Amino acid sequence: MTELRPGDDLIFQLESGFGLLRVLAIEGEGAETVWHLLAYDEFFPDVESAEARLAQSTGLAVRKAHMALTNRAFERTPVARLGNRPLTNDELLAYNAWLNGDRDVSDRSALLMLGIR
């Protein structure tokens, strides 16, 4: 997979369509990497529809504002990179709260954390 960075929009496929995740931050290296993701609530019939929706100026509804995953959990989340956009302060609120909170990191895939699989 292409090296990912904060601000990347990621797409994943389900039987019923496609969903979107966003990389908020990446900490550590290798097996010790912690991935910080935001999950959007909308699903799309195809990749083109998801890309078109990302290009619109109105924001997407957020399903989960922050998920901290181990590298192993992230690797179990099949995604492809769509592009990169600057992160907003609003998108980083939940991540910043995690930095100042209990800092739990999950070993469950993003899809399991969202209750999708």
WOHUHU-V687612 format. One record per helix or strand. SS is the DSSP state (H for helix, E for strand). FROM is the first residue (numbers start at 0). LEN is the number of residues. If there is no record, write none. Layout:
((SS;FROM;LEN) (SS;FROM;LEN))
This chain:
((E;7;7) (E;16;11) (H;29;3) (E;33;11) (H;46;9) (E;61;9) (H;70;5) (E;79;5) (H;88;11) (E;105;1) (H;109;4))
